[in-house]
Amino acid sequence: MLFTAFSVWTEDAVQISFSGMQTPFAESRDAREELRHRINEAVPEANLPPEGEKPGAPYFSPRALSDEKVRQGSPAAIEWAFDEARRVQGEVPGLTA
């Protein structure tokens, strides 16, 4: 597993676990910001705030995924994150995908 991208909680929340992510997201605020931006584009109701604006891990309601078009487009943001992690980890000696 490359990293923990998100958690789904029974308390009606999809939490984006930036703190549980590995390279490149652990080291790069720009990479985390790009992922946040991609999630907000794919899931407009997510409305994740910029890093540091609110304490704790950002989250949104799973109801934001109720629209079929959103459900179909939202995996692209997560796939991008996994692709980035694989790309960067492939460049770091000792790390494997």
trRosetta pair geometry for C-beta under 8 A, 3 or more apart (Angstrom, degrees):
i j d omega theta_ij theta_ji phi_ij phi_ji
1 4 7.6 34 152 -65 129 59
2 22 6.3 -134 167 46 64 119
2 82 5.8 141 38 -135 153 75
2 85 4.3 100 176 123 136 145
2 86 6.7 -75 -97 -60 142 71
2 89 7.0 -141 -135 -14 99 153
2 97 6.5 -12 -83 -146 102 70
3 20 6.3 140 180 125 88 75
3 21 4.1 52 173 -137 149 57
3 22 4.4 -153 -79 12 110 83
3 25 6.8 149 140 43 177 128
3 81 7.9 -94 62 150 122 112
3 85 6.0 -143 2 -117 115 156
4 7 7.0 12 170 -54 116 90
4 17 4.7 -23 111 81 106 145
4 20 3.7 -25 55 127 117 135
4 21 6.8 -115 58 -71 61 55
5 16 7.4 -43 162 -142 60 69
5 17 6.9 113 128 45 13 94
5 21 7.1 61 -98 -93 47 102
5 78 5.4 81 163 -141 157 100
5 81 5.8 123 -122 98 118 146
5 82 7.3 -49 -68 -58 137 88
6 14 5.8 9 175 177 128 89
6 15 6.3 158 -161 81 72 49
6 16 5.3 -36 -103 -103 91 51
6 17 6.1 170 -107 5 28 88
6 78 7.2 -74 -1 -105 120 121
7 14 7.5 168 83 -158 44 47
7 15 4.7 -9 58 57 94 103
7 17 5.8 71 -12 -43 99 121
8 13 7.6 172 -152 92 44 50
8 14 5.4 -17 -103 -106 74 73
8 15 7.8 -172 -80 19 25 74
8 62 6.7 54 -145 -77 108 123
9 12 7.3 -38 91 35 86 23
9 13 4.6 3 49 60 114 92
9 14 7.8 -165 18 -79 76 26
9 15 6.3 47 -16 -12 114 112
9 59 7.8 -18 20 -144 121 144
12 61 5.5 -7 162 -132 95 87
12 62 6.5 -117 -155 18 59 94
12 63 7.6 7 -164 -15 105 99
13 59 4.3 11 -172 170 110 139
13 60 7.2 135 -149 68 65 20
13 61 6.7 -53 -98 -96 48 46
13 62 7.6 -130 -85 -26 2 82
14 46 7.8 -63 74 -118 118 104
14 59 6.1 160 77 -158 43 79
14 60 5.5 -20 56 63 96 73
14 61 7.4 54 9 146 88 7
14 62 5.5 114 -37 -76 105 71
14 64 7.7 -105 27 45 127 115
14 65 7.7 75 -27 -21 152 124
15 57 5.0 61 -176 113 106 125
15 58 7.3 151 -152 90 61 40
15 59 4.2 -34 -96 -93 65 107
16 35 7.7 161 -170 129 134 115
16 36 7.3 131 123 -99 165 76
16 39 6.6 -69 -87 -64 144 174
16 48 6.4 6 15 -117 146 146
16 57 6.2 -165 73 175 57 99
16 58 5.1 -5 44 73 110 91
16 59 6.8 -170 8 -85 70 48
17 20 3.9 -3 144 28 121 117
17 21 6.7 150 107 -36 78 81
17 57 5.7 -12 -106 -141 47 150
18 21 5.7 -47 -158 9 39 120
18 25 6.4 -133 -151 163 73 118
18 32 5.2 53 -140 -138 126 123
18 35 7.9 158 -101 77 95 136
18 51 7.4 -159 160 -107 176 110
18 57 6.4 178 23 -128 84 90
18 58 7.6 53 -14 20 115 93
19 57 6.5 -100 8 -81 105 108
21 25 3.7 -23 125 85 140 133
21 26 5.7 -162 98 -54 76 75
21 32 7.6 161 56 -96 149 95
21 81 7.8 -83 -131 -178 133 122
21 85 7.7 -124 -170 -91 98 127
22 25 6.9 70 71 47 27 91
22 26 5.5 -26 -148 -18 27 123
22 85 6.4 82 76 -145 92 118
22 89 7.3 40 118 -80 121 121
23 26 6.0 -50 -65 32 44 104
23 27 6.3 11 -113 8 73 114
23 85 6.5 121 94 -141 62 74
23 88 5.1 -141 145 116 102 123
23 89 5.5 134 83 -76 118 80
23 92 6.2 12 124 -10 173 154
23 95 6.8 -26 40 -142 139 172
24 27 6.1 -75 -167 53 57 97
24 28 4.9 0 156 16 95 129
24 31 4.5 170 109 -78 105 169
24 84 6.0 -82 28 151 114 106
24 85 6.7 -147 7 -98 69 54
24 88 4.3 142 -48 -39 104 175
25 28 6.5 -76 -116 54 23 85
25 31 5.0 -128 -95 112 56 120
25 32 5.3 100 -155 -74 86 79
25 35 6.7 2 -109 -9 121 147
25 81 7.2 16 -55 -155 134 103
25 84 7.8 92 -46 104 90 125
25 85 7.2 -35 -6 -83 102 99
27 31 7.8 48 72 26 67 132
28 31 3.7 70 93 6 119 108
28 32 6.7 171 99 -8 65 80
29 32 5.6 -54 -149 39 37 112
29 33 6.0 39 151 -22 69 107
29 51 6.1 -132 -152 55 98 160
30 33 5.6 -54 -145 38 30 113
30 34 6.3 34 153 -22 64 104
31 34 5.6 -50 -147 33 32 113
31 35 6.6 31 153 -17 63 103
31 84 6.6 163 -150 154 115 148
32 35 5.8 -55 -151 37 32 110
32 36 6.3 36 150 -20 65 105
32 51 5.9 60 113 -63 128 137
33 36 5.5 -50 -147 36 33 115
33 37 6.3 37 152 -21 64 105
33 50 6.9 12 -122 -139 99 83
33 51 6.4 -87 -77 -5 84 114
34 37 5.6 -52 -148 36 31 114
34 38 6.3 31 153 -19 64 106
35 38 5.6 -54 -146 37 32 111
35 39 6.4 33 155 -19 65 104
35 77 6.8 106 -159 177 66 97
35 80 7.4 -179 -109 94 75 108
35 81 5.2 53 -117 -89 121 112
36 39 5.9 -55 -150 36 29 110
36 40 6.3 27 154 -16 64 108
36 48 4.9 -129 -156 101 94 130
36 50 7.1 126 119 -112 158 44
36 51 7.2 -149 -32 -43 156 83
36 58 7.1 71 -123 41 109 159
37 40 5.8 -57 -147 39 29 110
37 41 6.3 30 154 -20 65 106
38 41 5.7 -51 -146 35 31 111
38 42 6.2 23 157 -12 65 110
38 76 7.4 -126 178 110 113 86
38 77 3.9 155 131 -126 105 97
38 80 5.8 -106 -167 56 168 148
38 81 7.8 -171 70 -47 144 91
39 42 5.9 -62 -144 43 29 105
39 43 5.8 -27 173 35 69 106
39 46 5.5 -86 143 102 98 165
39 48 5.8 35 90 4 124 138
39 74 7.6 40 -141 -149 65 87
39 77 4.7 135 -78 164 57 161
40 43 6.9 -73 -121 67 21 68
40 44 6.9 53 177 -116 61 38
40 46 5.6 -130 -101 75 54 109
40 47 6.4 79 -128 -96 101 25
40 48 5.5 -122 -65 33 100 88
41 44 7.6 2 -155 -75 19 69
41 77 7.4 154 59 -79 91 119
42 46 8.0 27 75 2 74 137
42 70 7.0 111 156 -156 66 71
42 73 4.9 -164 -148 126 87 97
42 74 4.4 129 146 -107 121 53
42 76 6.0 -178 -100 57 135 97
42 77 4.6 -124 3 -27 147 120
43 46 4.0 68 103 -25 109 116
43 60 6.7 153 129 85 132 160
43 64 5.1 71 179 139 110 119
43 65 6.5 -35 -123 -78 120 74
43 70 5.6 83 -111 -169 66 114
43 74 5.1 43 -56 -105 102 115
43 77 7.7 -82 -2 9 96 149
44 47 7.4 30 163 -53 48 77
44 64 7.7 -160 69 -165 52 106
44 70 7.4 -103 17 -107 82 121
45 60 6.6 132 116 -174 77 131
45 61 7.4 -54 134 54 118 94
45 63 7.5 -77 121 101 151 78
45 64 3.6 -159 84 -127 114 100
45 70 7.8 -5 18 -129 102 160
46 60 3.9 -104 -134 -40 65 164
46 64 5.3 126 -63 153 62 163
47 60 6.9 127 41 -102 69 121
48 58 4.3 74 -146 158 99 151
48 60 6.7 -85 -65 -42 82 113
49 53 4.0 -113 151 72 126 137
49 54 5.2 94 56 2 147 108
49 58 6.3 -170 38 -107 73 123
50 53 4.9 94 64 -27 75 122
54 58 7.1 102 65 -92 117 80
60 64 5.0 -14 146 2 123 151
61 64 5.5 124 73 -18 74 91
62 65 5.6 -47 -174 29 61 112
62 66 8.0 93 133 -50 66 79
63 66 5.3 -7 -168 -29 57 119
64 70 7.0 -124 148 157 68 154
65 70 5.7 -151 -134 113 47 115
65 71 5.2 84 -179 -85 90 82
65 74 6.3 -51 -116 -9 102 162
66 70 7.5 35 55 56 41 130
66 71 7.8 -66 146 -46 3 110
67 70 4.2 78 73 8 100 110
67 71 6.8 -172 89 -11 50 84
68 71 5.6 -55 -146 36 32 112
68 72 6.4 28 157 -18 66 107
69 72 5.9 -57 -150 37 29 109
69 73 6.3 14 158 -7 65 113
70 73 6.0 -68 -144 46 29 101
70 74 5.8 38 162 -39 68 109
71 74 6.2 -44 -134 18 24 115
72 75 7.8 -60 180 17 28 100
73 76 5.8 -41 -176 11 58 119
74 77 6.2 -44 -168 22 53 109
74 78 7.4 38 146 -5 73 103
75 78 5.5 -61 -154 44 50 108
75 79 5.7 53 149 -25 79 106
76 79 5.5 -53 -140 39 31 114
76 80 6.3 39 156 -25 64 102
77 80 5.7 -50 -152 29 29 114
77 81 6.8 30 149 -19 61 103
78 81 5.6 -50 -153 32 37 114
78 82 6.6 34 151 -15 67 103
79 82 5.8 -54 -149 39 34 109
79 83 6.2 36 152 -20 66 107
80 83 5.6 -57 -148 38 30 113
80 84 6.3 32 154 -20 66 105
81 84 5.8 -53 -148 35 30 111
81 85 6.4 29 154 -18 64 106
82 85 5.7 -53 -146 37 32 111
82 86 6.3 33 155 -18 66 105
83 86 5.8 -54 -147 37 30 110
83 87 6.2 32 154 -22 65 107
84 87 5.6 -54 -145 35 30 113
84 88 6.2 18 161 -9 66 109
85 88 6.2 -60 -142 43 26 102
85 89 5.8 21 162 -14 65 115
85 97 7.7 126 118 -119 88 91
86 89 6.0 -59 -135 43 23 106
86 90 6.1 31 159 -27 60 109
86 97 4.6 37 -127 -112 87 134
87 90 5.9 -61 -158 30 23 114
87 91 7.1 15 149 -14 58 107
88 91 5.7 -61 -159 34 38 111
88 92 6.7 27 149 -18 70 108
89 92 5.6 -58 -145 35 40 108
89 95 4.2 -110 -164 126 90 127
89 96 7.1 40 148 140 118 3
89 97 5.8 136 89 -73 130 74
90 95 7.8 -99 -59 92 22 97
90 97 6.6 -8 -65 -38 88 113
92 95 4.5 29 86 22 108 125
